Amino acid sequence: MKMQHKSIILLVSMALVFGIGIVGTLTYMADSTGDVANIFQPVSVPPEVIEEFDGDVKENVQIRNTGNIDAYIRAQIVANWVSVDDADNVIGIYGGAVPVFGEDYSYIIGEKWTEGSDGYYYYNSSVAANDSTDSLLTEGKVLSTATVPNGCRLSIEILAQTIQARPDEAVGQAWSSDKVIVTGQDGTLSVNTRSN
């Protein structure tokens, strides 16, 4: 009976030592590993239009992806006559005639842009974060044959939009999959053009 009693005491003692060892180890691990923070950064792809001027000629217009992820870019080119004061400050959009492309003004579109059936120009590949497209508009100017309304000048504005490049379906969902889709492994855009 004494032998059984000693065996039970020995087993209980071993269980206590083992339990204290586990608790000590867990306490050490909890104390030494510190907190782990899960940081989720939202996707951001705001565009920035970069343009140069040579007198009244707008040239070398590029669009920069100022975001934190690759993006597809599209742009509209909007032309208006704007009323100006004596110091050439814009005071409003002219309410009469609208300038006509090829008669009043012209521009040359860069090779890596495709005009879609919706009137947007689409850059043919994604643009990395903090990178820019090739020139959208290499030259935009008033033609010598233009009938410029009195007290006005031509304004060519670039309106840009971006959409994240991944997943591939995002561009079709945002910009209508019957107009634009991503094709191939290189991420080239296929755009439904006016002639399609």
Secondary structure per residue as TSV (DSSP state, phi and psi in degrees):
chain	resnum	aa	ss	phi	psi
A	1	M	-	360.0	-38.2
A	2	K	H	-63.7	-34.7
A	3	M	H	-66.4	-40.4
A	4	Q	H	-65.8	-40.5
A	5	H	H	-63.0	-42.5
A	6	K	H	-65.4	-38.4
A	7	S	H	-64.9	-41.0
A	8	I	H	-65.6	-43.3
A	9	I	H	-62.8	-41.2
A	10	L	H	-63.5	-44.0
A	11	L	H	-64.3	-43.5
A	12	V	H	-64.0	-41.4
A	13	S	H	-62.7	-43.3
A	14	M	H	-64.8	-40.0
A	15	A	H	-63.7	-40.6
A	16	L	H	-65.0	-44.3
A	17	V	H	-62.7	-44.5
A	18	F	H	-62.7	-44.6
A	19	G	H	-62.2	-43.9
A	20	I	H	-62.9	-38.3
A	21	G	H	-63.0	-43.4
A	22	I	H	-65.1	-47.8
A	23	V	H	-60.5	-42.0
A	24	G	H	-62.7	-43.4
A	25	T	H	-64.4	-45.6
A	26	L	H	-63.4	-39.6
A	27	T	H	-63.4	-43.2
A	28	Y	H	-62.9	-45.4
A	29	M	H	-63.5	-43.9
A	30	A	H	-65.0	-35.5
A	31	D	H	-77.1	-30.6
A	32	S	H	-98.2	-14.9
A	33	T	H	-86.0	-24.3
A	34	G	-	72.3	176.4
A	35	D	-	-80.9	145.5
A	36	V	-	-111.4	122.6
A	37	A	-	-100.6	130.9
A	38	N	-	-90.5	114.8
A	39	I	-	-109.8	120.9
A	40	F	-	-110.2	120.0
A	41	Q	-	-100.2	122.5
A	42	P	-	-67.9	147.9
A	43	V	-	-70.9	136.4
A	44	S	-	-139.0	126.5
A	45	V	-	-138.2	54.4
A	46	P	-	-73.0	137.9
A	47	P	E	-89.9	157.2
A	48	E	E	-134.0	126.1
A	49	V	E	-86.6	126.3
A	50	I	E	-114.9	125.3
A	51	E	E	-142.2	153.3
A	52	E	E	-119.0	157.9
A	53	F	E	-129.2	141.5
A	54	D	E	-122.9	90.3
A	55	G	T	67.7	-120.3
A	56	D	T	-93.0	3.1
A	57	V	E	-96.9	123.1
A	58	K	E	-87.0	131.7
A	59	E	E	-146.7	165.3
A	60	N	E	49.3	51.7
A	61	V	E	-81.9	121.0
A	62	Q	E	-123.8	160.9
A	63	I	E	-122.8	128.3
A	64	R	E	-104.3	135.6
A	65	N	E	-86.5	102.0
A	66	T	-	-88.1	10.0
A	67	G	S	-84.7	-166.2
A	68	N	S	-114.2	16.6
A	69	I	S	-154.1	156.3
A	70	D	-	-58.9	147.9
A	71	A	E	-145.9	153.6
A	72	Y	E	-94.6	148.8
A	73	I	E	-129.5	138.7
A	74	R	E	-134.3	158.6
A	75	A	E	-148.0	152.0
A	76	Q	E	-113.1	147.6
A	77	I	E	-112.6	119.1
A	78	V	E	-118.0	123.2
A	79	A	E	-113.3	136.4
A	80	N	E	-144.9	154.3
A	81	W	E	-84.4	132.4
A	82	V	E	-118.4	139.5
A	83	S	E	-76.5	138.9
A	84	V	E	-128.9	154.7
A	85	D	-	-89.7	-174.0
A	86	D	T	-62.8	-23.9
A	87	A	T	-93.5	11.0
A	88	D	-	67.6	23.6
A	89	N	-	-84.7	135.2
A	90	V	E	-70.0	129.2
A	91	I	E	-115.4	-2.5
A	92	G	E	158.2	169.3
A	93	I	E	-83.6	134.6
A	94	Y	-	-63.4	131.5
A	95	G	S	-86.6	-1.6
A	96	G	S	-94.2	-125.2
A	97	A	-	-63.5	148.8
A	98	V	-	-99.9	137.3
A	99	P	-	-62.6	143.4
A	100	V	-	-108.4	126.8
A	101	F	B	-62.5	134.8
A	102	G	T	89.1	-21.9
A	103	E	T	-106.7	-48.4
A	104	D	T	-100.5	-30.1
A	105	Y	E	-150.7	165.6
A	106	S	E	-147.1	162.2
A	107	Y	E	-153.3	158.6
A	108	I	E	-114.4	126.8
A	109	I	E	-90.7	138.8
A	110	G	-	-64.6	157.1
A	111	E	T	-64.9	-28.1
A	112	K	T	-91.1	14.1
A	113	W	E	-115.8	142.9
A	114	T	E	-125.6	132.0
A	115	E	E	-81.2	122.1
A	116	G	B	-83.8	168.3
A	117	S	T	-67.6	-13.4
A	118	D	T	-94.8	4.6
A	119	G	S	89.1	-4.7
A	120	Y	-	-86.7	153.0
A	121	Y	E	-102.5	127.5
A	122	Y	E	-107.7	131.3
A	123	Y	E	-74.7	138.0
A	124	N	S	-77.3	-4.1
A	125	S	S	-148.7	168.8
A	126	S	-	-72.4	156.5
A	127	V	B	-117.2	127.2
A	128	A	-	-65.6	157.1
A	129	A	T	-55.6	136.1
A	130	N	T	63.2	22.2
A	131	D	-	-115.9	168.2
A	132	S	B	-123.3	158.4
A	133	T	-	-74.6	167.9
A	134	D	S	-71.3	173.3
A	135	S	-	-58.6	129.0
A	136	L	S	-79.7	-52.5
A	137	L	E	-121.4	112.1
A	138	T	E	-86.2	-19.5
A	139	E	E	-163.9	126.8
A	140	G	E	-130.8	122.0
A	141	K	E	-153.0	162.1
A	142	V	E	-78.8	136.3
A	143	L	-	-84.9	154.4
A	144	S	T	-65.2	-21.1
A	145	T	T	-86.5	-2.1
A	146	A	-	-65.9	144.7
A	147	T	-	-100.8	92.7
A	148	V	-	-83.6	121.9
A	149	P	-	-59.0	145.4
A	150	N	T	-58.0	131.6
A	151	G	T	77.2	18.4
A	152	C	E	-125.9	165.7
A	153	R	E	-145.1	163.7
A	154	L	E	-79.7	138.0
A	155	S	E	-123.5	119.8
A	156	I	E	-110.3	112.8
A	157	E	E	-107.7	141.8
A	158	I	E	-107.5	120.6
A	159	L	E	-109.2	112.6
A	160	A	E	-108.0	147.7
A	161	Q	E	-133.4	148.0
A	162	T	E	-130.3	155.6
A	163	I	E	-143.6	142.0
A	164	Q	E	-55.7	145.3
A	165	A	-	-81.6	-21.3
A	166	R	S	-123.8	137.8
A	167	P	S	-71.8	162.9
A	168	D	T	-55.4	-31.5
A	169	E	H	-69.7	-19.3
A	170	A	H	-58.9	-41.8
A	171	V	H	-65.7	-42.2
A	172	G	H	-66.6	-37.5
A	173	Q	H	-68.9	-38.8
A	174	A	H	-79.5	-37.7
A	175	W	H	-114.3	22.3
A	176	S	T	71.9	109.4
A	177	S	T	-65.3	-14.7
A	178	D	T	-83.4	-5.6
A	179	K	T	-108.0	-35.0
A	180	V	E	-150.2	133.4
A	181	I	E	-139.8	159.3
A	182	V	E	-89.5	130.9
A	183	T	E	-122.6	151.0
A	184	G	T	69.4	169.6
A	185	Q	T	-72.3	-22.5
A	186	D	T	-83.7	-3.3
A	187	G	T	78.3	20.7
A	188	T	E	-66.3	141.2
A	189	L	E	-85.8	139.3
A	190	S	E	-109.6	121.2
A	191	V	E	-116.3	133.6
A	192	N	-	-75.2	109.3
A	193	T	B	-87.3	171.2
A	194	R	T	-59.3	-31.8
A	195	S	T	-83.2	-11.9
A	196	N	-	-76.9	360.0
